[in-house]
Amino acid sequence: MKKKTIVISACAFLFASILFVTGTEKEQKDPEDKKIMLNEGKIIYLAGGCFWGMEKLFQSLPGVTDAVSGYANGKKDILPDYRSVCTGQTGYRETVRVSYDPKKISLEALLFAYYYVIDPRVKDGQGNDKGSQYQTGIYYDDEDSGETVIRISDIVKKRTDKFYVEIEPLENFHEAEEYHQDYLDKNPGGYCHVNPAEINEIIKIIDVTQNSATERPFDNLYWKNHEKGIYVDILTGQPLFASTDKYDSSCGWPSFSKPIDENALIEKKDDSLGMSRTEVRSSQGDSHLGHVFTRDSESPTGTRYCINSASLRFIPYENMEKEGYGHLKASVR
């Protein structure tokens, strides 16, 4: 994980300029929340350290309709404000309420962005901010979202020796003071443990997987990768291709002669850009992967799965057992 160099705590920085909370409590069973979800999309609550940077990250993602800083899952008898939350005695976490259109961005994509910028091995803090108010957590308010959160988080757990992210149903949420909203837009030089390079990389990956964008040929992560292992969907961890079936192609993108399991892929007709092609998507996450072509003279089977590196995560052979893919080791030679 990347280390941050700025040492100012967000609480210490603003402790002297506190305003009262302007938001209202959002209970899991509140019918008004259900109306919001039905009419405007879906909602997930993400605590990832200081909420300034997390808010900026999710505001930057296509498909996110709103991101609001606030305080979640604290003691119900306390109406939180910034001063009280900074004492660490309220149980509240700095949290961003993310509203999104599931037709434009999946919850899996949002969770990928979340885990990309936080360190799940750290308890009560992120970056240089320390304290229980900076505890990481994912809070969901419907059963389907909960199942997705647990599934993706279980994959992350297998990749790390410690895991402190709270995975819980939403109990309550209060919007933070107005000066916290859009803070980094109002104060471009403000402290942020999420750096712009990380946000740009996340946007690129989501643009490919959610909007069917295409990476540049000959300038992507896995085009020349010859390591032994498997390639999985970067958002869901679904196994897709084995290094055994990867071959050197002159197209400039990772190319495979076949998938690990044909049921892992969905093929769709694609007539965009004035061409007639067959798009390939992952069956679990519906992530855009690339295209499949036949009569490819370079492929051992005549079939070329031309895949974007941004849609993939490579798991070296020696890590497959640890990450839960040991049953596929026989497919990698």
N, C-alpha and C positions, 0 to 999 in steps of 0.2 A: 504494500500500500504506500501511496505517496505521502511524504511528510510535508507539513505546511511550515512556513518560516515566520509568519506574522504571529506575534505573541500576545496581542491584545484580546482579552475576553470580551465578547459582545455584551455580557451583563455589566462588566465594569465600565465599558465604554459609554453606556447610556443610563447608568444607574441614577444619575442625578436629574434626568429629564423624563419622569414617568407620568403617563396619562392614565385615565381609567379605561377599562375594557369597553369596547364599543360593540362587540359581538354578542350573540345570544347562544345559550346552551343548546346543543343538538343531541338529543337522546336517540339511541338506536331505535326505539319503538315509536318515535314521534312520527305521526302520519304525514306531517308536512315534508319531512325528509323524503318519504316515499314518493310524494308528488314531484319533488325536485328531480329525483332519479328517473321517474317515468317521463317527465316532460322535457328534461334538458340533458339526459344522458345518465352517466353513472358517476359515483364518487368513491374515492379512496383517500385515506388519511395517512400521511407519511411523515414520520419523525426521523430526521437525519442530522441531528446536531442543530446549529444555529439556523433558524428558519429563513433568514435573508437569502442565503445561497440556494437553499432547496426551492424556495419560491421562484427565484430567477430561473433555475434549471427547468422546472416544469412549465413555467410560462413560455419557455422557448420552444416547446415541443409541439409539432403540428398535431391537431386532434384534441389538445387540452383546451377547454373552453374557459377555465378560470382556475386560479391558484390563490388561496387566501391563507395568510399566516395566522396561527392561533395556538391555543393550548388544549391538549387532549388528555383524557383518561386520568384525571386527578381526583382528589377528594371531592365528593359531591356536595359537601356542606361548605365548600369554599368557592367564592366567586373570584377567579384569579385575575390579577393584573401583573404587569411585568415585574414590579417590585416584589410582590409576594412569591411569584414563581422563581425568581432569582435566589430566594432564600433556600431553595431545595427542600422545603418542608411541605409543599402542597401536593406532591405526586404528579403534577402536570408536566407534560413534555412539550417542548416547542415543536409544533406540528404544522404541516401544510395540508389544507383541504384541497384536493385535486379533483376538479370536475372535468369529465372527458366524454367525448363521443366515441363509443365502442366501435362504430362503423369506420372511424378514421384512425384510431389507435387502440391497440389491445391492452388489457391490464398487464399481460406478460411483458409488453414493451415498456410500460411504466415501471414495472418492478425491475426490469433490466437496468433502466436508467438509475433507479434508486440504488441498487446494489453496486452499480459501477462507481458511484461517488462516495459510498460510506465504507467504513471498515467494521465488519460485523464482529470482529474480535475484541473490540473496545467497549467497555462498560462505562456508562455515565460520562460520555464525552465523544467528541469528534473534532479532528483538527486540534487546535490549541484551546478549544473551549472545554472546560471540565465542570461537571456538576450533574445532578440527577435530571435537571431540566433539559439536558442535552442527550439523554438516553435515546437510543434509536428504537424505533417501533413502527409496525405496520398495523393499522387499525381498520377493520372492515365492518360494514353495516348490512351486509346481506350474505346469505349462505353461499351463493355461487362465487362471489369474490373471495370469501374465506377459503374455499376449496382451492382456488387458484393461488392465493397467497401461500397457503401451506405447501402446495405442490412445488412451487418455485423455490420457496425457502428451504425445503428439504434438499433440493439439489445444491443450493449454496452451502448448506451445512456440511455436505460431503467434501467440499473443497477447502475447508478451513478447520484448524485444530480447536478453535473456540468460536462460539456463536452466542451473542448476547442480545440480538434483536428481539424485541417483544413482538409476539404475534398474537393479537387479541381482538375480540369484537370491540367496536367502539362503544364506550360508556358515555362520554360527553365530550363536547367540543365548544370552545368559546373563541370567537374572533379576537385577535390581538388589537392593540391600539392602532389608530389610523397611521401614525408615523412609521409603524413597522410594515405597513402594506406597501408593496413596490419599493422597498427601501433602497435597493441597489440601483433602481432607475433614478430615484431622487438624489442618491449619494453614490455616484459611480466609483468613487475611490474607497467605498466602505469595505470592511473586512468580509471576506467570503472564503469558506473552506472548500468551495467548489470552484475550480479554476476554469477560465474560458476555453482552454484546450480540451478539457474533459467534456464540456457542453457541446463543443463543435463535433467531437468524435461521436457522441451519443446521437446528435442530430443526423449525422451521416448514416449511422447504422439504422436508425428508425426510418429515414427517408428511403433506404433500400428495402427494408423488410415490410414496411407499412404502405409505402407509396410506389413501390415497384421501380425505384430508381436503379441506375446501373453504375457501378464503379468504373473508373478508368482502366483500360487494359494495360497490362505490364507494370501497373503501379498499385498493387494491392497485396495484402498480407500473405496469402497462401499460394499465389501463382507458382512460385518456385519451391514450395515446401516439399521436401522429400522424406520427412521424418515418418517413422512408423507409428500408427495410431488411428484414431477415428475422428470424424468431423460430425459435430452435432449442431442442431438449431441453436443459434446464439441466444435466443429468447427463452426457449422452453427446455433445452437440453435433450430433445429428441434425437436419437442417433440416426444419421442420414447416410454417410459414406465412409468407406474404409480406405486407408492409404493403399491397400492392395490394388484397388481399382482406380487409383489416380494415375494419370499418365501425362507426359509432357505434350502440351498442345501449343500450336502456334497462335492461338486465338488471344492469349494474354490473360485469361482467367483460369482459375482452378477447373480442371476437367476430369470427369469420372466416366468410366464405361458402364457402370451400373450402381444402383443404391444398395445399401445393406439389406433393405426390405422394401419391395415395391409399394407396400401399403403405407410407407412413411411419406410418400409423395402424392401430390394431387396435380394433375395436368389440366391446363385450361387453354383454350384457343386465344391467341393474342394477335390482334390485327393493328396494333399501334405502330406509329412511325412509318406507316405505309408499307409494312411488311406483314407476312403471314407466318407466325411462329407459334410454338407451343410453350406456354409458360409453365414453370414448375414451382409449386408451393409446398410447404410442409403441412402434413395432415393434422398435427396437433395444434400448432400455433397459427396456422394459415399465414406463415411468413413467406414473402416473395423470396425465392432462392435464385432464380435465373431462368434458363431455357434449355430445352432438350432438342437435339438435332439428330437426324438419322443420316446414313450414308457418309459418315465421317471417316475418311481414309486413314486418319491418325489413330483412331480408336480401335482397340483389339476386338471389340464387338460390333463396330460400325455405328455405335450410338455414343453421342457426346452429351453429357450433362454439364452444361456450361454454367458455373455457379459463382455468385458474388462472394468474395471473401468476407464482406461485411455481414453476411447472413450466417456465417459459420463460427464455431469455436472449435479449435483443435485440441484433442486430448491425447497426449503422448501415450504410447503403449504401456509404459511403466506406471502410469497414473490411472489406468482404466479400472483396476480392481478397487482402488481407494474411492474413486468417484462413482462407483456403482455400475460400471460397464464391464465387469469381469466376464460376464456371460458371452460377451462379443469378442473376446480375445482370439477365439478360434477362427474368426473371420478375417483376422489381420495376420498376414504372413510376411 
